[in-house]
């Protein structure tokens, strides 16, 4: 019995160590879109620090570089874009940092108690989205869940309670029939 308890503690500790790495990997692969808020910093150049929301057209305005189209870029790609834009003409070797401030929201409607838009966090599932929306109504079906992906050509896909969601997704919880 003591061995089983020790094994459970080891597994939990391993999970706690791995989870931040998985979330970090997801953040690195995250594709920016309209509504995301980012911060751009250049070491030693406070005038080039910018916290901004990406516009509906997928752009931001950055000093010296003007309008930058960032829709679909990763954070790393934005760092490279700003680095290449500043290197040479303005700086010898700029040290550029780009970070997420706030993800664009996801939306949930149908048979939930408080439908609407909610802040997205990496790693979210439909179940967590339902919890943010106050839970399911008494008429809700846990088997009839549709997820519309932002920018997808497919109208919607079938989901379940454990389906992952992404920023900009729209979740529809349908009614069940008794």
Long-range contacts (C-beta under 8 A, 24 or more apart in sequence): 22-123, 23-122, 23-123, 26-122, 26-123, 27-75, 27-100, 27-122, 28-74, 28-75, 28-76, 29-74, 30-74, 30-75, 30-100, 30-103, 30-122, 30-167, 31-72, 31-73, 31-74, 32-58, 32-70, 32-71, 32-72, 32-73, 32-74, 32-75, 32-78, 33-58, 33-71, 33-72, 33-104, 33-150, 33-151, 33-167, 33-168, 34-58, 34-71, 34-104, 35-104, 35-105, 35-167, 35-168, 36-100, 36-102, 36-103, 36-104, 36-167, 37-100, 37-101, 37-102, 38-70, 38-75, 38-78, 38-98, 38-99, 38-100, 38-101, 39-97, 39-98, 39-99, 39-101, 40-78, 40-82, 40-96, 40-97, 40-98, 41-96, 41-97, 41-98, 41-99, 42-82, 42-86, 42-91, 42-94, 42-95, 42-96, 42-97, 43-94, 43-95, 43-96, 43-97, 44-95, 45-91, 45-94, 48-86, 51-101, 64-89, 64-90, 75-99, 75-100, 103-167, 104-167, 104-168, 105-167, 105-168, 106-165, 106-166, 106-167, 106-168, 106-169, 106-170, 106-171, 107-169, 107-170, 107-171, 108-132, 108-133, 108-170, 108-171, 108-172, 108-173, 109-170, 109-171, 109-172, 109-173, 110-140, 110-171, 110-172, 110-173, 110-174, 110-175, 111-136, 111-137, 111-139, 111-140, 111-141, 111-173, 111-174, 111-175, 112-136, 112-137, 112-140, 112-173, 113-137, 120-165, 120-166, 120-167, 120-168, 123-164, 124-164, 124-165, 125-161, 125-162, 125-163, 125-164, 125-165, 126-159, 126-160, 126-161, 126-162, 126-163, 126-165, 126-171, 127-161, 127-162, 129-165, 129-171, 130-161, 130-173, 136-173, 139-175, 139-176, 140-173, 140-174, 140-175, 140-176, 141-173, 141-174, 141-175, 141-176, 142-176, 143-176, 144-173, 144-174, 144-175, 144-176, 145-171, 145-172, 145-173, 145-174, 146-171, 146-172, 146-174, 147-171, 147-172, 148-172
